[in-house]
Amino acid sequence: MARETVYIVQAYDAGKGNRLKADTPVPCKSAEAARRTAERLALTKIGVVAFSSSGDQELGEYDDEPIIIFRIGRLPQQFED
């Protein structure tokens, strides 16, 4: 199987204390669709990130670092600069 790219939008709400609570990830068909979805969710969420990751599902090999398409608000450390 060839390498494929997946586009994901992950939104966060405030959890207990100072923690973040992740919503269910939203898969998208393109980078532009991921950006639009993230911008829409950003209106009501404490933090939102849209990213892509490429890999070979059959081999179970994926890129170590996702490519950030859009981010705003409070996010887990892995999505910070």
PDB file with SEQRES, HELIX, SHEET and CRYST1 records, atoms N, CA, C and O in Angstrom:
SEQRES   1 A   81  MET ALA ARG GLU THR VAL TYR ILE VAL GLN ALA TYR ASP          
SEQRES   2 A   81  ALA GLY LYS GLY ASN ARG LEU LYS ALA ASP THR PRO VAL          
SEQRES   3 A   81  PRO CYS LYS SER ALA GLU ALA ALA ARG ARG THR ALA GLU          
SEQRES   4 A   81  ARG LEU ALA LEU THR LYS ILE GLY VAL VAL ALA PHE SER          
SEQRES   5 A   81  SER SER GLY ASP GLN GLU LEU GLY GLU TYR ASP ASP GLU          
SEQRES   6 A   81  PRO ILE ILE ILE PHE ARG ILE GLY ARG LEU PRO GLN GLN          
SEQRES   7 A   81  PHE GLU ASP                                                  
HELIX    1 AA1 ALA A   31  LEU A   41  1                                  11    
HELIX    2 AA2 GLN A   77  PHE A   79  5                                   3    
SHEET    1 AA1 3 LEU A  20  ALA A  22  0                                        
SHEET    2 AA1 3 GLU A   4  ALA A  14 -1                                        
SHEET    3 AA1 3 VAL A  26  CYS A  28 -1                                        
SHEET    1 AA2 3 GLU A   4  ALA A  14  0                                        
SHEET    2 AA2 3 GLY A  47  ASP A  56 -1                                        
SHEET    3 AA2 3 GLU A  61  TYR A  62 -1                                        
SHEET    1 AA3 2 GLY A  47  ASP A  56  0                                        
SHEET    2 AA3 2 ILE A  67  GLY A  73 -1                                        
CRYST1    1.000    1.000    1.000  90.00  90.00  90.00 P 1           1          
ATOM      1  N   MET A   1       0.853  -1.183   0.000  1.00  0.00           N  
ATOM      2  CA  MET A   1       0.000   0.000   0.000  1.00  0.00           C  
ATOM      3  C   MET A   1       0.893   1.238   0.000  1.00  0.00           C  
ATOM      4  O   MET A   1       1.948   1.242   0.633  1.00  0.00           O  
ATOM      5  N   ALA A   2       0.485   2.260  -0.688  1.00  0.00           N  
ATOM      6  CA  ALA A   2       1.263   3.489  -0.793  1.00  0.00           C  
ATOM      7  C   ALA A   2       1.049   4.372   0.429  1.00  0.00           C  
ATOM      8  O   ALA A   2       0.119   4.191   1.215  1.00  0.00           O  
ATOM      9  N   ARG A   3       1.949   5.328   0.546  1.00  0.00           N  
ATOM     10  CA  ARG A   3       1.798   6.299   1.632  1.00  0.00           C  
ATOM     11  C   ARG A   3       0.559   7.139   1.383  1.00  0.00           C  
ATOM     12  O   ARG A   3       0.242   7.480   0.243  1.00  0.00           O  
ATOM     13  N   GLU A   4      -0.136   7.465   2.461  1.00  0.00           N  
ATOM     14  CA  GLU A   4      -1.294   8.335   2.367  1.00  0.00           C  
ATOM     15  C   GLU A   4      -1.202   9.403   3.440  1.00  0.00           C  
ATOM     16  O   GLU A   4      -0.543   9.219   4.463  1.00  0.00           O  
ATOM     17  N   THR A   5      -1.866  10.515   3.196  1.00  0.00           N  
ATOM     18  CA  THR A   5      -1.888  11.615   4.152  1.00  0.00           C  
ATOM     19  C   THR A   5      -3.287  11.716   4.740  1.00  0.00           C  
ATOM     20  O   THR A   5      -4.283  11.697   4.018  1.00  0.00           O  
ATOM     21  N   VAL A   6      -3.345  11.823   6.057  1.00  0.00           N  
ATOM     22  CA  VAL A   6      -4.613  12.024   6.747  1.00  0.00           C  
ATOM     23  C   VAL A   6      -4.616  13.420   7.348  1.00  0.00           C  
ATOM     24  O   VAL A   6      -3.585  13.929   7.789  1.00  0.00           O  
ATOM     25  N   TYR A   7      -5.791  14.026   7.355  1.00  0.00           N  
ATOM     26  CA  TYR A   7      -5.979  15.374   7.898  1.00  0.00           C  
ATOM     27  C   TYR A   7      -6.930  15.273   9.074  1.00  0.00           C  
ATOM     28  O   TYR A   7      -8.035  14.743   8.950  1.00  0.00           O  
ATOM     29  N   ILE A   8      -6.497  15.781  10.211  1.00  0.00           N  
ATOM     30  CA  ILE A   8      -7.258  15.652  11.453  1.00  0.00           C  
ATOM     31  C   ILE A   8      -7.412  17.021  12.112  1.00  0.00           C  
ATOM     32  O   ILE A   8      -6.490  17.837  12.107  1.00  0.00           O  
ATOM     33  N   VAL A   9      -8.591  17.254  12.677  1.00  0.00           N  
ATOM     34  CA  VAL A   9      -8.825  18.437  13.514  1.00  0.00           C  
ATOM     35  C   VAL A   9      -9.119  17.939  14.915  1.00  0.00           C  
ATOM     36  O   VAL A   9      -9.995  17.098  15.117  1.00  0.00           O  
ATOM     37  N   GLN A  10      -8.373  18.471  15.888  1.00  0.00           N  
ATOM     38  CA  GLN A  10      -8.556  18.097  17.284  1.00  0.00           C  
ATOM     39  C   GLN A  10      -8.911  19.352  18.072  1.00  0.00           C  
ATOM     40  O   GLN A  10      -8.155  20.323  18.082  1.00  0.00           O  
ATOM     41  N   ALA A  11     -10.067  19.325  18.734  1.00  0.00           N  
ATOM     42  CA  ALA A  11     -10.517  20.457  19.552  1.00  0.00           C  
ATOM     43  C   ALA A  11     -10.421  20.085  21.028  1.00  0.00           C  
ATOM     44  O   ALA A  11     -10.476  18.909  21.388  1.00  0.00           O  
ATOM     45  N   TYR A  12     -10.279  21.091  21.868  1.00  0.00           N  
ATOM     46  CA  TYR A  12     -10.138  20.892  23.311  1.00  0.00           C  
ATOM     47  C   TYR A  12     -11.077  21.808  24.075  1.00  0.00           C  
ATOM     48  O   TYR A  12     -11.321  22.950  23.684  1.00  0.00           O  
ATOM     49  N   ASP A  13     -11.598  21.279  25.176  1.00  0.00           N  
ATOM     50  CA  ASP A  13     -12.388  22.032  26.137  1.00  0.00           C  
ATOM     51  C   ASP A  13     -11.607  22.069  27.450  1.00  0.00           C  
ATOM     52  O   ASP A  13     -10.636  21.331  27.625  1.00  0.00           O  
ATOM     53  N   ALA A  14     -12.037  22.931  28.369  1.00  0.00           N  
ATOM     54  CA  ALA A  14     -11.415  22.975  29.695  1.00  0.00           C  
ATOM     55  C   ALA A  14     -11.829  21.728  30.467  1.00  0.00           C  
ATOM     56  O   ALA A  14     -13.005  21.366  30.503  1.00  0.00           O  
ATOM     57  N   GLY A  15     -10.849  21.081  31.082  1.00  0.00           N  
ATOM     58  CA  GLY A  15     -11.116  19.925  31.926  1.00  0.00           C  
ATOM     59  C   GLY A  15     -11.015  20.322  33.383  1.00  0.00           C  
ATOM     60  O   GLY A  15     -11.070  21.506  33.715  1.00  0.00           O  
ATOM     61  N   LYS A  16     -10.869  19.340  34.252  1.00  0.00           N  
ATOM     62  CA  LYS A  16     -10.727  19.613  35.680  1.00  0.00           C  
ATOM     63  C   LYS A  16      -9.398  20.290  35.950  1.00  0.00           C  
ATOM     64  O   LYS A  16      -8.376  19.954  35.353  1.00  0.00           O  
ATOM     65  N   GLY A  17      -9.431  21.240  36.850  1.00  0.00           N  
ATOM     66  CA  GLY A  17      -8.210  21.965  37.190  1.00  0.00           C  
ATOM     67  C   GLY A  17      -7.712  22.752  35.986  1.00  0.00           C  
ATOM     68  O   GLY A  17      -8.456  23.516  35.373  1.00  0.00           O  
ATOM     69  N   ASN A  18      -6.444  22.551  35.661  1.00  0.00           N  
ATOM     70  CA  ASN A  18      -5.821  23.258  34.547  1.00  0.00           C  
ATOM     71  C   ASN A  18      -5.662  22.342  33.336  1.00  0.00           C  
ATOM     72  O   ASN A  18      -4.905  22.660  32.420  1.00  0.00           O  
ATOM     73  N   ARG A  19      -6.359  21.221  33.321  1.00  0.00           N  
ATOM     74  CA  ARG A  19      -6.207  20.228  32.258  1.00  0.00           C  
ATOM     75  C   ARG A  19      -7.083  20.556  31.052  1.00  0.00           C  
ATOM     76  O   ARG A  19      -8.043  21.322  31.140  1.00  0.00           O  
ATOM     77  N   LEU A  20      -6.721  19.951  29.929  1.00  0.00           N  
ATOM     78  CA  LEU A  20      -7.510  20.052  28.714  1.00  0.00           C  
ATOM     79  C   LEU A  20      -8.227  18.732  28.474  1.00  0.00           C  
ATOM     80  O   LEU A  20      -7.682  17.660  28.739  1.00  0.00           O  
ATOM     81  N   LYS A  21      -9.440  18.820  27.974  1.00  0.00           N  
ATOM     82  CA  LYS A  21     -10.213  17.626  27.653  1.00  0.00           C  
ATOM     83  C   LYS A  21     -10.373  17.585  26.132  1.00  0.00           C  
ATOM     84  O   LYS A  21     -10.957  18.490  25.536  1.00  0.00           O  
ATOM     85  N   ALA A  22      -9.844  16.520  25.508  1.00  0.00           N  
ATOM     86  CA  ALA A  22      -9.893  16.397  24.046  1.00  0.00           C  
ATOM     87  C   ALA A  22     -11.257  15.929  23.581  1.00  0.00           C  
ATOM     88  O   ALA A  22     -11.829  14.994  24.141  1.00  0.00           O  
ATOM     89  N   ASP A  23     -11.778  16.587  22.548  1.00  0.00           N  
ATOM     90  CA  ASP A  23     -12.990  16.128  21.877  1.00  0.00           C  
ATOM     91  C   ASP A  23     -12.609  14.969  20.954  1.00  0.00           C  
ATOM     92  O   ASP A  23     -11.429  14.659  20.792  1.00  0.00           O  
ATOM     93  N   THR A  24     -13.596  14.346  20.362  1.00  0.00           N  
ATOM     94  CA  THR A  24     -13.339  13.302  19.370  1.00  0.00           C  
ATOM     95  C   THR A  24     -12.673  13.943  18.153  1.00  0.00           C  
ATOM     96  O   THR A  24     -13.167  14.954  17.654  1.00  0.00           O  
ATOM     97  N   PRO A  25     -11.564  13.382  17.662  1.00  0.00           N  
ATOM     98  CA  PRO A  25     -10.896  13.946  16.478  1.00  0.00           C  
ATOM     99  C   PRO A  25     -11.822  13.925  15.263  1.00  0.00           C  
ATOM    100  O   PRO A  25     -12.625  13.007  15.097  1.00  0.00           O  
ATOM    101  N   VAL A  26     -11.699  14.940  14.424  1.00  0.00           N  
ATOM    102  CA  VAL A  26     -12.523  15.046  13.219  1.00  0.00           C  
ATOM    103  C   VAL A  26     -11.644  14.822  11.998  1.00  0.00           C  
ATOM    104  O   VAL A  26     -10.767  15.639  11.720  1.00  0.00           O  
ATOM    105  N   PRO A  27     -11.857  13.725  11.254  1.00  0.00           N  
ATOM    106  CA  PRO A  27     -11.090  13.510  10.031  1.00  0.00           C  
ATOM    107  C   PRO A  27     -11.614  14.416   8.913  1.00  0.00           C  
ATOM    108  O   PRO A  27     -12.815  14.666   8.821  1.00  0.00           O  
ATOM    109  N   CYS A  28     -10.712  14.901   8.072  1.00  0.00           N  
ATOM    110  CA  CYS A  28     -11.084  15.765   6.955  1.00  0.00           C  
ATOM    111  C   CYS A  28     -10.463  15.227   5.668  1.00  0.00           C  
ATOM    112  O   CYS A  28      -9.523  14.434   5.707  1.00  0.00           O  
ATOM    113  N   LYS A  29     -10.998  15.667   4.526  1.00  0.00           N  
ATOM    114  CA  LYS A  29     -10.549  15.145   3.231  1.00  0.00           C  
ATOM    115  C   LYS A  29      -9.364  15.901   2.634  1.00  0.00           C  
ATOM    116  O   LYS A  29      -8.687  15.398   1.737  1.00  0.00           O  
ATOM    117  N   SER A  30      -9.116  17.116   3.139  1.00  0.00           N  
ATOM    118  CA  SER A  30      -8.023  17.922   2.584  1.00  0.00           C  
ATOM    119  C   SER A  30      -7.518  18.892   3.643  1.00  0.00           C  
ATOM    120  O   SER A  30      -8.134  19.072   4.693  1.00  0.00           O  
ATOM    121  N   ALA A  31      -6.385  19.510   3.339  1.00  0.00           N  
ATOM    122  CA  ALA A  31      -5.835  20.510   4.248  1.00  0.00           C  
ATOM    123  C   ALA A  31      -6.781  21.705   4.365  1.00  0.00           C  
ATOM    124  O   ALA A  31      -6.963  22.246   5.456  1.00  0.00           O  
ATOM    125  N   GLU A  32      -7.375  22.115   3.261  1.00  0.00           N  
ATOM    126  CA  GLU A  32      -8.299  23.252   3.296  1.00  0.00           C  
ATOM    127  C   GLU A  32      -9.547  22.930   4.104  1.00  0.00           C  
ATOM    128  O   GLU A  32     -10.025  23.777   4.859  1.00  0.00           O  
ATOM    129  N   ALA A  33     -10.078  21.732   3.962  1.00  0.00           N  
ATOM    130  CA  ALA A  33     -11.246  21.328   4.750  1.00  0.00           C  
ATOM    131  C   ALA A  33     -10.893  21.288   6.237  1.00  0.00           C  
ATOM    132  O   ALA A  33     -11.712  21.659   7.078  1.00  0.00           O  
ATOM    133  N   ALA A  34      -9.692  20.846   6.562  1.00  0.00           N  
ATOM    134  CA  ALA A  34      -9.246  20.806   7.956  1.00  0.00           C  
ATOM    135  C   ALA A  34      -9.143  22.219   8.516  1.00  0.00           C  
ATOM    136  O   ALA A  34      -9.552  22.472   9.649  1.00  0.00           O  
ATOM    137  N   ARG A  35      -8.601  23.135   7.729  1.00  0.00           N  
ATOM    138  CA  ARG A  35      -8.479  24.533   8.185  1.00  0.00           C  
ATOM    139  C   ARG A  35      -9.861  25.143   8.426  1.00  0.00           C  
ATOM    140  O   ARG A  35     -10.078  25.786   9.453  1.00  0.00           O  
ATOM    141  N   ARG A  36     -10.785  24.952   7.503  1.00  0.00           N  
ATOM    142  CA  ARG A  36     -12.133  25.514   7.658  1.00  0.00           C  
ATOM    143  C   ARG A  36     -12.833  24.937   8.889  1.00  0.00           C  
ATOM    144  O   ARG A  36     -13.484  25.665   9.639  1.00  0.00           O  
ATOM    145  N   THR A  37     -12.693  23.627   9.091  1.00  0.00           N  
ATOM    146  CA  THR A  37     -13.309  22.974  10.253  1.00  0.00           C  
ATOM    147  C   THR A  37     -12.709  23.526  11.545  1.00  0.00           C  
ATOM    148  O   THR A  37     -13.431  23.821  12.498  1.00  0.00           O  
ATOM    149  N   ALA A  38     -11.388  23.663  11.568  1.00  0.00           N  
ATOM    150  CA  ALA A  38     -10.709  24.180  12.762  1.00  0.00           C  
ATOM    151  C   ALA A  38     -11.131  25.616  13.059  1.00  0.00           C  
ATOM    152  O   ALA A  38     -11.372  25.967  14.215  1.00  0.00           O  
ATOM    153  N   GLU A  39     -11.219  26.436  12.034  1.00  0.00           N  
ATOM    154  CA  GLU A  39     -11.633  27.831  12.238  1.00  0.00           C  
ATOM    155  C   GLU A  39     -13.051  27.902  12.796  1.00  0.00           C  
ATOM    156  O   GLU A  39     -13.341  28.739  13.650  1.00  0.00           O  
ATOM    157  N   ARG A  40     -13.929  27.034  12.320  1.00  0.00           N  
ATOM    158  CA  ARG A  40     -15.311  27.010  12.807  1.00  0.00           C  
ATOM    159  C   ARG A  40     -15.362  26.558  14.270  1.00  0.00           C  
ATOM    160  O   ARG A  40     -16.076  27.154  15.076  1.00  0.00           O  
ATOM    161  N   LEU A  41     -14.609  25.510  14.617  1.00  0.00           N  
ATOM    162  CA  LEU A  41     -14.593  25.011  15.993  1.00  0.00           C  
ATOM    163  C   LEU A  41     -13.941  26.002  16.958  1.00  0.00           C  
ATOM    164  O   LEU A  41     -14.281  26.037  18.140  1.00  0.00           O  
ATOM    165  N   ALA A  42     -13.014  26.797  16.455  1.00  0.00           N  
ATOM    166  CA  ALA A  42     -12.290  27.755  17.301  1.00  0.00           C  
ATOM    167  C   ALA A  42     -13.227  28.791  17.925  1.00  0.00           C  
ATOM    168  O   ALA A  42     -12.875  29.425  18.920  1.00  0.00           O  
ATOM    169  N   LEU A  43     -14.404  28.963  17.353  1.00  0.00           N  
ATOM    170  CA  LEU A  43     -15.355  29.935  17.890  1.00  0.00           C  
ATOM    171  C   LEU A  43     -15.927  29.499  19.236  1.00  0.00           C  
ATOM    172  O   LEU A  43     -16.393  30.336  20.008  1.00  0.00           O  
ATOM    173  N   THR A  44     -15.898  28.186  19.527  1.00  0.00           N  
ATOM    174  CA  THR A  44     -16.529  27.686  20.752  1.00  0.00           C  
ATOM    175  C   THR A  44     -15.610  26.834  21.630  1.00  0.00           C  
ATOM    176  O   THR A  44     -16.032  26.404  22.704  1.00  0.00           O  
ATOM    177  N   LYS A  45     -14.390  26.581  21.217  1.00  0.00           N  
ATOM    178  CA  LYS A  45     -13.485  25.696  21.957  1.00  0.00           C  
ATOM    179  C   LYS A  45     -12.329  26.481  22.562  1.00  0.00           C  
ATOM    180  O   LYS A  45     -11.980  27.559  22.081  1.00  0.00           O  
ATOM    181  N   ILE A  46     -11.739  25.937  23.616  1.00  0.00           N  
ATOM    182  CA  ILE A  46     -10.612  26.597  24.284  1.00  0.00           C  
ATOM    183  C   ILE A  46      -9.328  26.511  23.451  1.00  0.00           C  
ATOM    184  O   ILE A  46      -8.438  27.352  23.576  1.00  0.00           O  
ATOM    185  N   GLY A  47      -9.248  25.488  22.606  1.00  0.00           N  
ATOM    186  CA  GLY A  47      -8.103  25.316  21.723  1.00  0.00           C  
ATOM    187  C   GLY A  47      -8.458  24.370  20.592  1.00  0.00           C  
ATOM    188  O   GLY A  47      -9.255  23.447  20.763  1.00  0.00           O  
ATOM    189  N   VAL A  48      -7.854  24.609  19.424  1.00  0.00           N  
ATOM    190  CA  VAL A  48      -8.100  23.767  18.250  1.00  0.00           C  
ATOM    191  C   VAL A  48      -6.815  23.675  17.445  1.00  0.00           C  
ATOM    192  O   VAL A  48      -6.097  24.661  17.280  1.00  0.00           O  
ATOM    193  N   VAL A  49      -6.536  22.477  16.948  1.00  0.00           N  
ATOM    194  CA  VAL A  49      -5.400  22.279  16.066  1.00  0.00           C  
ATOM    195  C   VAL A  49      -5.831  21.411  14.892  1.00  0.00           C  
ATOM    196  O   VAL A  49      -6.551  20.428  15.061  1.00  0.00           O  
ATOM    197  N   ALA A  50      -5.379  21.790  13.700  1.00  0.00           N  
ATOM    198  CA  ALA A  50      -5.578  20.975  12.496  1.00  0.00           C  
ATOM    199  C   ALA A  50      -4.187  20.558  12.040  1.00  0.00           C  
ATOM    200  O   ALA A  50      -3.268  21.375  11.984  1.00  0.00           O  
ATOM    201  N   PHE A  51      -4.044  19.290  11.718  1.00  0.00           N  
ATOM    202  CA  PHE A  51      -2.724  18.803  11.303  1.00  0.00           C  
ATOM    203  C   PHE A  51      -2.862  17.667  10.310  1.00  0.00           C  
ATOM    204  O   PHE A  51      -3.935  17.086  10.143  1.00  0.00           O  
ATOM    205  N   SER A  52      -1.749  17.364   9.653  1.00  0.00           N  
ATOM    206  CA  SER A  52      -1.713  16.224   8.746  1.00  0.00           C  
ATOM    207  C   SER A  52      -0.585  15.303   9.171  1.00  0.00           C  
ATOM    208  O   SER A  52       0.384  15.719   9.807  1.00  0.00           O  
ATOM    209  N   SER A  53      -0.738  14.048   8.804  1.00  0.00           N  
ATOM    210  CA  SER A  53       0.286  13.048   9.061  1.00  0.00           C  
ATOM    211  C   SER A  53       0.285  12.091   7.875  1.00  0.00           C  
ATOM    212  O   SER A  53      -0.774  11.702   7.383  1.00  0.00           O  
ATOM    213  N   SER A  54       1.464  11.720   7.425  1.00  0.00           N  
ATOM    214  CA  SER A  54       1.580  10.809   6.293  1.00  0.00           C  
ATOM    215  C   SER A  54       2.194   9.506   6.750  1.00  0.00           C  
ATOM    216  O   SER A  54       3.000   9.469   7.680  1.00  0.00           O  
ATOM    217  N   GLY A  55       1.800   8.442   6.081  1.00  0.00           N  
ATOM    218  CA  GLY A  55       2.371   7.154   6.434  1.00  0.00           C  
ATOM    219  C   GLY A  55       1.799   6.031   5.603  1.00  0.00           C  
ATOM    220  O   GLY A  55       0.969   6.239   4.718  1.00  0.00           O  
ATOM    221  N   ASP A  56       2.258   4.854   5.905  1.00  0.00           N  
ATOM    222  CA  ASP A  56       1.821   3.632   5.234  1.00  0.00           C  
ATOM    223  C   ASP A  56       1.060   2.797   6.248  1.00  0.00           C  
ATOM    224  O   ASP A  56       1.661   2.201   7.142  1.00  0.00           O  
ATOM    225  N   GLN A  57      -0.256   2.751   6.114  1.00  0.00           N  
ATOM    226  CA  GLN A  57      -1.106   2.055   7.079  1.00  0.00           C  
ATOM    227  C   GLN A  57      -0.772   0.568   7.144  1.00  0.00           C  
ATOM    228  O   GLN A  57      -0.770  -0.021   8.225  1.00  0.00           O  
ATOM    229  N   GLU A  58      -0.496  -0.028   6.018  1.00  0.00           N  
ATOM    230  CA  GLU A  58      -0.204  -1.463   5.968  1.00  0.00           C  
ATOM    231  C   GLU A  58       1.055  -1.810   6.764  1.00  0.00           C  
ATOM    232  O   GLU A  58       1.105  -2.829   7.452  1.00  0.00           O  
ATOM    233  N   LEU A  59       2.067  -0.949   6.662  1.00  0.00           N  
ATOM    234  CA  LEU A  59       3.320  -1.174   7.389  1.00  0.00           C  
ATOM    235  C   LEU A  59       3.277  -0.600   8.801  1.00  0.00           C  
ATOM    236  O   LEU A  59       4.120  -0.930   9.635  1.00  0.00           O  
ATOM    237  N   GLY A  60       2.293   0.261   9.069  1.00  0.00           N  
ATOM    238  CA  GLY A  60       2.192   0.889  10.381  1.00  0.00           C  
ATOM    239  C   GLY A  60       3.248   1.952  10.607  1.00  0.00           C  
ATOM    240  O   GLY A  60       3.599   2.256  11.747  1.00  0.00           O  
ATOM    241  N   GLU A  61       3.751   2.511   9.531  1.00  0.00           N  
ATOM    242  CA  GLU A  61       4.795   3.539   9.624  1.00  0.00           C  
ATOM    243  C   GLU A  61       4.201   4.894   9.312  1.00  0.00           C  
ATOM    244  O   GLU A  61       3.623   5.105   8.246  1.00  0.00           O  
ATOM    245  N   TYR A  62       4.352   5.819  10.260  1.00  0.00           N  
ATOM    246  CA  TYR A  62       3.848   7.174  10.093  1.00  0.00           C  
ATOM    247  C   TYR A  62       4.933   8.172  10.455  1.00  0.00           C  
ATOM    248  O   TYR A  62       5.875   7.842  11.177  1.00  0.00           O  
ATOM    249  N   ASP A  63       4.798   9.408   9.946  1.00  0.00           N  
ATOM    250  CA  ASP A  63       5.744  10.470  10.271  1.00  0.00           C  
ATOM    251  C   ASP A  63       5.781  10.678  11.778  1.00  0.00           C  
ATOM    252  O   ASP A  63       4.760  10.559  12.455  1.00  0.00           O  
ATOM    253  N   ASP A  64       6.967  10.991  12.299  1.00  0.00           N  
ATOM    254  CA  ASP A  64       7.103  11.226  13.732  1.00  0.00           C  
ATOM    255  C   ASP A  64       6.404  12.505  14.177  1.00  0.00           C  
ATOM    256  O   ASP A  64       5.791  12.542  15.243  1.00  0.00           O  
ATOM    257  N   GLU A  65       6.496  13.537  13.374  1.00  0.00           N  
ATOM    258  CA  GLU A  65       5.921  14.834  13.722  1.00  0.00           C  
ATOM    259  C   GLU A  65       4.809  15.194  12.746  1.00  0.00           C  
ATOM    260  O   GLU A  65       5.007  15.124  11.533  1.00  0.00           O  
ATOM    261  N   PRO A  66       3.640  15.579  13.259  1.00  0.00           N  
ATOM    262  CA  PRO A  66       2.570  16.017  12.359  1.00  0.00           C  
ATOM    263  C   PRO A  66       2.914  17.388  11.765  1.00  0.00           C  
ATOM    264  O   PRO A  66       3.697  18.144  12.340  1.00  0.00           O  
ATOM    265  N   ILE A  67       2.330  17.689  10.631  1.00  0.00           N  
ATOM    266  CA  ILE A  67       2.474  19.010  10.017  1.00  0.00           C  
ATOM    267  C   ILE A  67       1.272  19.835  10.441  1.00  0.00           C  
ATOM    268  O   ILE A  67       0.131  19.492  10.131  1.00  0.00           O  
ATOM    269  N   ILE A  68       1.534  20.925  11.151  1.00  0.00           N  
ATOM    270  CA  ILE A  68       0.468  21.783  11.661  1.00  0.00           C  
ATOM    271  C   ILE A  68      -0.072  22.650  10.531  1.00  0.00           C  
ATOM    272  O   ILE A  68       0.688  23.332   9.843  1.00  0.00           O  
ATOM    273  N   ILE A  69      -1.382  22.621  10.347  1.00  0.00           N  
ATOM    274  CA  ILE A  69      -2.053  23.422   9.332  1.00  0.00           C  
ATOM    275  C   ILE A  69      -2.631  24.682   9.966  1.00  0.00           C  
ATOM    276  O   ILE A  69      -2.593  25.759   9.371  1.00  0.00           O  
ATOM    277  N   PHE A  70      -3.169  24.540  11.180  1.00  0.00           N  
ATOM    278  CA  PHE A  70      -3.826  25.644  11.875  1.00  0.00           C  
ATOM    279  C   PHE A  70      -3.805  25.346  13.364  1.00  0.00           C  
ATOM    280  O   PHE A  70      -3.992  24.198  13.767  1.00  0.00           O  
ATOM    281  N   ARG A  71      -3.583  26.351  14.178  1.00  0.00           N  
ATOM    282  CA  ARG A  71      -3.703  26.168  15.632  1.00  0.00           C  
ATOM    283  C   ARG A  71      -4.073  27.499  16.273  1.00  0.00           C  
ATOM    284  O   ARG A  71      -3.669  28.576  15.835  1.00  0.00           O  
ATOM    285  N   ILE A  72      -4.859  27.365  17.329  1.00  0.00           N  
ATOM    286  CA  ILE A  72      -5.284  28.556  18.056  1.00  0.00           C  
ATOM    287  C   ILE A  72      -5.701  28.141  19.462  1.00  0.00           C  
ATOM    288  O   ILE A  72      -6.228  27.049  19.673  1.00  0.00           O  
ATOM    289  N   GLY A  73      -5.456  29.025  20.412  1.00  0.00           N  
ATOM    290  CA  GLY A  73      -5.886  28.782  21.781  1.00  0.00           C  
ATOM    291  C   GLY A  73      -4.914  27.929  22.576  1.00  0.00           C  
ATOM    292  O   GLY A  73      -3.745  27.777  22.222  1.00  0.00           O  
ATOM    293  N   ARG A  74      -5.435  27.382  23.657  1.00  0.00           N  
ATOM    294  CA  ARG A  74      -4.637  26.564  24.569  1.00  0.00           C  
ATOM    295  C   ARG A  74      -4.597  25.128  24.061  1.00  0.00           C  
ATOM    296  O   ARG A  74      -5.632  24.511  23.812  1.00  0.00           O  
ATOM    297  N   LEU A  75      -3.373  24.606  23.911  1.00  0.00           N  
ATOM    298  CA  LEU A  75      -3.172  23.272  23.354  1.00  0.00           C  
ATOM    299  C   LEU A  75      -2.182  22.481  24.186  1.00  0.00           C  
ATOM    300  O   LEU A  75      -1.408  23.069  24.941  1.00  0.00           O  
ATOM    301  N   PRO A  76      -2.189  21.155  24.064  1.00  0.00           N  
ATOM    302  CA  PRO A  76      -1.178  20.346  24.737  1.00  0.00           C  
ATOM    303  C   PRO A  76       0.222  20.692  24.224  1.00  0.00           C  
ATOM    304  O   PRO A  76       0.383  21.201  23.115  1.00  0.00           O  
ATOM    305  N   GLN A  77       1.212  20.411  25.036  1.00  0.00           N  
ATOM    306  CA  GLN A  77       2.601  20.743  24.724  1.00  0.00           C  
ATOM    307  C   GLN A  77       3.054  20.256  23.352  1.00  0.00           C  
ATOM    308  O   GLN A  77       3.825  20.942  22.681  1.00  0.00           O  
ATOM    309  N   GLN A  78       2.592  19.097  22.928  1.00  0.00           N  
ATOM    310  CA  GLN A  78       3.042  18.522  21.658  1.00  0.00           C  
ATOM    311  C   GLN A  78       2.696  19.387  20.460  1.00  0.00           C  
ATOM    312  O   GLN A  78       3.313  19.246  19.404  1.00  0.00           O  
ATOM    313  N   PHE A  79       1.715  20.285  20.600  1.00  0.00           N  
ATOM    314  CA  PHE A  79       1.320  21.166  19.490  1.00  0.00           C  
ATOM    315  C   PHE A  79       1.825  22.596  19.660  1.00  0.00           C  
ATOM    316  O   PHE A  79       1.524  23.456  18.833  1.00  0.00           O  
ATOM    317  N   GLU A  80       2.573  22.858  20.699  1.00  0.00           N  
ATOM    318  CA  GLU A  80       3.139  24.195  20.916  1.00  0.00           C  
ATOM    319  C   GLU A  80       4.448  24.323  20.147  1.00  0.00           C  
ATOM    320  O   GLU A  80       5.082  23.324  19.805  1.00  0.00           O  
ATOM    321  N   ASP A  81       4.848  25.580  19.876  1.00  0.00           N  
ATOM    322  CA  ASP A  81       6.126  25.826  19.163  1.00  0.00           C  
ATOM    323  C   ASP A  81       7.295  25.343  19.942  1.00  0.00           C  
ATOM    324  O   ASP A  81       8.434  25.472  19.491  1.00  0.00           O  
TER     325      ASP A  81                                                      
END                                                                             
